[in-house]
Every structure is written in C-alpha cells, then in structure tokens.
Amino acid sequence: MSFPRLKVGLYAFLVAAVFVLASYRLMRRADSAVPSKGQVLIGTMLQGLTQAHYQPEKIDDNFSKRVFDLYLKHLDYRKQFLLATDVDQLRRYQTEIDDQVKRGSSEFLDLSTKLITERTKEMQSLYREILAKPFDFTVEETFQTDFEKAPFPVNKVAQREMWRKLLKYETLSRMSEMIEAQEKAKEAKLSAATAAPSAANPEAPTAAEPVRTPAQMEAEARKRVLKYYDDQFTDLSETDANERLATYANTIANTYDPHTEYFAPKAKEDFDYEMTGRFEGIGATLREKDGLIYVDEIIPGSASSRQGDLKKGDAIIRVAQGMAEPVSIEGWRTAKAVTLIRGKKGSEVRLTVKKPDGSTKVIPIIRDVVVVDEKYAQSSIITDKGQKIGYLRLPGFYADFNDNGGRSSSDDVKKELAKLNAEGVKGVIFDLRFNGGGSLTDAVSMAGLFMESGPMVQVRDGQGRTQVLTDNDPRVQYNGPLVVLVNKYSASASEILAAAVQDYRRGVVMGSTSTYGKGTVQRIFDLDEALPAELNSVKPIGSLKLTTQKFYRVNGGSTQFKGVMSDIVIPDLYSYLDQGEKEMDYPLKWDEIQPARFRPWNNPPAIDKLRANSKARVANNPSFKVMEEMVKSMRKRKDETTVSLKLSTYRAEQQQAKAISDRYEAAQKTATGLAFSPLAADVRAVGGDTVKVNRASRYTKALKKDITIGEAVAVIQDEIK
C-alpha cells in the first residue's frame, strides 16, 4: 500500500536514523568495543520496532515466548532433525530471549545452531541408509503429512521410524506419478494406433516403447528422492552464520505481525526485483513458507495466467526443463528456486505442484513475457436477454509513484466506465477477484467514480492519530446497478474499495464469505543508510519492512483480520482453504474506531431480495452443485492429513479426487457460455489490426464459462427489473 513517495522517504530516513543511533549508543555504553554485526542488527531492529511499529510489543517474557515458538517452527518445521530432548534444552531459554537481546547476547541462537548442525550430520547418514533398500508398498501403514500435528521424536529410534515413513511417503508419491504417466502414455498410443492414417498422422506406432515394471519404478523413485535429499543437505551444509542470524532477525520481526519482515541485503535485492514489474518466465511471484515454495500471485497476462492450471496457493515441489528429469525444490530458498523456474521466452518448464487439498499435478508452461496491456483495467460487454451488461476487470491498483508519465488504475477505470456508459450498459460487474491491492490513492479516487464526494477510508497510526481520506470530486462517473466481485485473495486496496461500496450501500459485494483481511500499511526502512560512520565495519545489515498504519472503513470497523463480508455469498473452489490474514502467525486483530460522517447512496439495492433470488438459483445450478461436491471432497482431503503408505490405497484415493475434479470440469464445459464482445471504442481504436483485436478479447476467453460471473449477471438482471 503506497503513500506519496517523498513523505515516506523522509519519514523513513528520520525514524531509522533516530533508532539506529539510539541503539548504537546503548550498546556502546554497555561495552566500549565496537558491537558485533548481530548486536547492531538485533538492537537496531528492536529500537525500530519499538518506535515505529503500529502496535509495538513489550520486550518481556511474552515476547520471548513468541520468538521461541516461531523460531522453533522456522528452525525445524517438519520435525526432522531435533529430538524432544533437544527441544527441552532450548526451552530453558523460552523466557530469557528478551533478556538476551537487551544485553546483546545470543545463547538461544547459539545453542539452536549447535543442535541443528549436529542433528543434520546424523540425519544425512540416516536417510542414505534407509533409501539404500526397497520399500514394501503392500504393507498397511500410514504417515502424518501435517507436521504441526506430529510430535518431535522422543528418541533416536522414534526419529528413525519417522524418517523411514517420510522417505517411503515421498517415494510412494513419485512412484504413483510415474505409474500415472505410464498409463497416460499407453492410452495415447492405443488412441493413435486405432486412428486411421492421415496427413496429420501418416504413421501409426508399430511397436510399444519399453514399459517399466513396478520394481523398476520403485527403484527410480528412490533414486529421485535420494537426489533431492542430497541436494537439500548440500544446501544445509552451506548455511552460514549470517543466514542463521537473518532467519533469527526475521523471526523477531514476524512476531509483531505477519507483514513485518527483516530483509538481509540479498533478500532485499530479490524483493526489489519482484517489485520492478519485469515479469519474465512463467509470470508468477513466489514465497517461501515452512520449507515449501508457494505461488503467491499469478501475474495477469503472463504465461501462467494464460495456461490456467497454476493457482495462487499451489506449492511447487519439482521443476523440469521440458521433458528432462524433474528437480525437487522442497526445502529450497525462493532465490534458488526461481533460477530453475525462470527461463527464455518460448522454452518449456514443467512444474509438479501440490494443490492445497494434497493432490499433485504436473503443469507444463511455455515461458513468455507479460503482455503489458493485460496488467491494466479492461472491460467488455456481456449480452444477456437482450441487455448489455458491462464487465470490468482490475488485476491490481497500479500507479506511477515516480511521476514518470505512467498509468494510473483510477484514471484507467474512469476511461473504461466512460466507454461502458457510451455502450448504454444496464449494469456493471467490477471484478476484483485475486486483486491483492496496491495504490491507496487510486482506491480512494476509484471509489469516488461510483458515488458523490465523501470519505472513503480512514487511516490510523500507532499514536492513535486518524486521517480521513476523502474523494473530493462530486461527479459520479457511473450511477447504475453495480456488483463488485471478490474472493479470499482480494486484499488491501480491493478491500477498501469493496468496503466503501458496501458502507455507502452503493452496490452489491458478491463472492467468497469474506475477503483476505489485510488492513495494514507497511514501510521499508534502509538500516544501512542510517548507520553512523563508527559502524561501517558491520555493513551491510539490510532493511526492515514494518507495519506503521491500519485501515478503517467509514463505518468505523477495520478491514484488518475479518476482511469484508460479502452481501451475497457464492460457492467457489477456494472456500475449503483456510486462507486469509486470520490464518497467519500473530496477525493484528480487528477493532473499530469512530465512524466518519458520510451520506449513503440514495437508491440502494434491495440486498435481501437479491440474496434470496441468488441463493435459489445457485441451489438449482448443476455447475454449482458439482462445485460444492468438489469443495466438500477437497475439505475432507485437507482435514484428513494421515495418508496410506499402501500403493493400492494411495492410488485409489488419488483417482477418487481426480474423478470429482473431472466431473467439475465436465460440468463447466456444459455450462452455457456468456456472450462476451469487445467495446465498440476498443474495436475502433485498433482499426483492422486483427492481432490487436484478438489480444484485446483474449482475457475474456477463460471467463465465458465462469459461473460466478454468470450469477453476477443474473443479480444485475434482478436489479434492473
């Protein structure tokens, strides 16, 4: 979320300078020698967090317990290395971390490093020994895939058994994928063999390629698992003191709230790269969590967006270059993983992803660059029952923060609304699904396009000072029926806009039960620039991103934690996921302040009637029925985290999930397609350039069978009756 650049830069510099100098003086008083890099970093961070964070924590025993719990999770999330006795040793420091950081010592960090290093060496010998022998997949036994539910092993015997089951599970998973691939290849060959020769198929295969036996596939699967762990342990052996310190520092930052983070110098470079907009490769931003690389965002107009199978929340577990051997990236850092995923335009990458319901899927993507126009606001016409309904999609709240003549999302939406008005649309569907936010200024002015001037959002800082941000333009660009589509991934600025529409009773907010729930503002402080000359020897120490402000609706309620509740709830495939701010570690809680003074829209929609009509339609819609069946199945699979290690049982469970998924896809194909068409103004603008015409309409191709948009059209029709 952004504010005017010059004010932010000056504010950040002054605050950073104050708390770095204060920290340095405290340490110099305690010890005349120049403090270590760790002392400077931790002391500086704590000063910054105490003085600039929206809700600073007391550095006391409660703080110490939070750091202990979260660092233990970061240190050994899968509980693969530490024994219960090791954890007991570390627990001696559970209430002493606050005292250690105050005096500049690091006993907890030092002991945890010593223990994890020792156990890592032991486990390297153990996994190699276990993987040297074949697994028996006919035995009835199970494995707990949710590591949070599993305890730390009580002794080395229990640890060995845990590793045996883990390695067996990972081998089973790869073997199952190999069986699936072989079966598909066999089906393809049979289809090709029975097809009559043609110009497109001049030769039918005359001989089958060698088929691998189950024993051969089991051996190959173990070989792949061995290579993965060899690579992972090589990485672990290269972890140095600076990386351990960075993880510890980031853990301390994370205990304040999920969006407060420490960036080591290299991590800051990676963050800056993601913010540049140079989306080459597959067009997805990634994040690392609990030893896995997750898809954080699919960039509109990218190769991933057009291919369609890769989704936000998927975990990428293996990467292959075309048909080459896949490389497992579990346990990798994001910076290393992207070196495999990025590549030249036109090359193929095959991603093996783990879906949130536990199923795996291989997704082939041809790398490309983002088509720039598809990152911006776009609109089309949906013709339904002789009526024109406007469809407007906004992928993000973009703005030119450097005043270089770039585009603004609010200006673009204003232009799209003008074109839709010229078409004589009877209603507008404003799609903010998967919109993670962006420019606050644009969110405020954009809300003002749909209603008269007034307050749109309130912003409060840590000192309790509240600023009401107002749209001062009395003109209403569009005053007809309005449906705002949201889902669990609509966040930040999207929530501000949806909340304003809801509070003013200007339109209908429709979609998931609630939006994401991110109602906070972060600023980045460059710690190195503020360090005094006396501490040049410890540079670079990195940057700190911390939460400084919180958003509140005009009705006084925060968008933080709870998000925005939809007026009309529509089933969607993400409803089984525990996604959102409330599922994060240590999120700031919901609260409320004094409402702003505002005047609601004078012709509000009849929400109760529209909701009742929609509920009846959804209950009788075959596609929604299959979707709900699929959601129930995925929720069950997600909750049942104990999996069978018997091949036949495991394969049956995988095939059952696939069958439900296939039924949903079949139902989608039979759904009545929406009649999208380009705007007359857009057709005139590109003239007779068919390439540009096709590109302009490409984004609606995947939306024609979108049953949520179809229901939004029905809601608009109800309102204009």
C-alpha positions, 0 to 999 in steps of 0.5 A: 500500500503506497503513500506519496513517495517523498513523505515516506522517504523522509519519514523513513530516513528520520525514524531509522536514523533516530533508532539506529543511533539510539541503539548504537549508543546503548550498546556502546555504553554497555561495552566500549568495543565496537558491537558485533554485526548481530548486536547492531542488527538485533538492537537496531531492529528492536529500537525500530520496532519499538518506535515505529511499529503500529502496535509495538510489543513489550520486550518481556517474557511474552515476547520471548515466548513468541520468538521461541515458538516461531523460531522453533517452527522456522528452525525445524518445521517438519520435525526432522532433525531435533529430538524432544530432548533437544527441544527441552534444552532450548526451552530453558531459554523460552523466557530469557530471549528478551533478556538476551537481546537487551544485553546483546547476547545470543545463547538461544541462537547459539545453542539452536545452531549447535543442535541443528548442525549436529542433528543434520550430520546424523540425519544425512547418514540416516536417510542414505541408509534407509533409501539404500533398500526397497520399500514394501508398498503392500504393507498397511501403514500410514504417515502424518503429512501435517507436521504441526500435528506430529510430535518431535521424536522422543528418541533416536529410534522414534526419529528413525521410524519417522524418517523411514515413513517420510522417505517411503511417503515421498517415494510412494508419491513419485512412484504413483506419478510415474505409474500415472504417466505410464498409463497416460502414455499407453492410452495415447498410443492405443488412441493413435494406433486405432486412428486411421492414417492421415496427413496429420498422422501418416504413421501409426506406432508399430511397436510399444516403447519399453514399459517399466515394471513396478520394481523398476519404478520403485527403484527410480523413485528412490533414486529421485528422492535420494537426489533431492535429499542430497541436494537439500543437505548440500544446501544445509551444509552451506548455511552460514552464520549470517543466514542463521542470524537473518532467519533469527532477525526475521523471526523477531520481526514476524512476531509483531505481525505477519507483514513485518519482515527483516530483509538481509541485503540479498533478500532485499535485492530479490524483493526489489526485483519482484517489485520492478514489474519485469515479469519474465518466465512463467509470470508468477511471484513466489514465497517461501513458507515452512520449507515449501515454495508457494505461488503467491500471485499469478501475474495477469497476462503472463504465461501462467495466467494464460495456461490456467492450471497454476493457482495462487496457493499451489506449492511447487515441489519439482521443476523440469526443463521440458521433458528432462528429469524433474528437480525437487525444490522442497526445502529450497530458498525462493532465490534458488528456486526461481533460477530453475523456474525462470527461463527464455521466452518460448522454452518449456518448464514443467512444474509438479505442484501440490494443490492445497487439498494434497493432490499433485499435478504436473503443469507444463508452461511455455515461458513468455513475457507479460503482455503489458496491456493485460496488467491494466483495467479492461472491460467488455460487454456481456449480452444477456436477454437482450441487455448489455451488461458491462464487465470490468476487470482490475488485476491490481491498483497500479500507479506511477509513484515516480511521476514518470508519465505512467498509468494510473488504475483510477484514471484507467477505470474512469476511461473504461466506465466512460466507454461502458456508459457510451455502450448504454450498459444496464449494469456493471460487474467490477471484478476484483477477484485475486486483486491483492491491492496496491495504490491507496490513492487510486482506491480512494479516487476509484471509489469516488467514480461510483458515488458523490464526494465523501470519505472513503477510508480512514487511516490510523497510526500507532499514536492513535492519530486518524486521517480521513481520506476523502474523494473530493470530486462530486461527479459520479462517473457511473450511477447504475446497478453495480456488483463488485466481485471478490474472493479470499485473495482480494486484499488491501486496496480491493478491500477498501474499495469493496468496503466503501461500496458496501458502507455507502450501500452503493452496490452489491459485494458478491463472492467468497464469505469474506475477503483476505483481511489485510488492513495494514500499511507497511514501510521499508526502512534502509538500516544501512543508510542510517548507520553512523560512520563508527559502524561501517565495519558491520555493513551491510545489515539490510532493511526492515519492512514494518507495519506503521498504519491500519485501515478503517472503513467509514463505518468505523470497523477495520478491514484488518483480520475479518476482511469484508463480508460479502452481501451475497455469498457464492460457492467457489473452489477456494472456500475449503482453504483456510486462507486469509490474514486470520490464518497467519502467525500473530496477525493484528486483530480487528477493532473499530474506531469512530465512524466518519460522517458520510451520506449513503447512496440514495437508491440502494439495492434491495440486498435481501431480495437479491440474496434470496433470488441468488441463493435459489438459483445457485441451489438449482445450478448443476455447475454449482452443485458439482462445485460444492461436491468438489469443495466438500471432497477437497475439505475432507482431503485437507482435514484428513492429513494421515495418508496410506503408505499402501500403493493400492490405497494411495492410488485409489484415493488419488483417482477418487479426487481426480474423478470429482475434479473431472466431473467439475470440469465436465460440468463447466464445459456444459455450462452455457457460455456468456456472450462476451464482445469487445467495446465498440471504442476498443474495436475502433481504436485498433482499426483492422489490426486483427492481432490487436483485436484478438489480444484485446478479447483474449482475457475474456476467453477463460471467463465465458464459462465462469459461473460466478460471473454468470450469477453476477449477471443474473443479480444485475438482471434482478436489479434492473427489473 
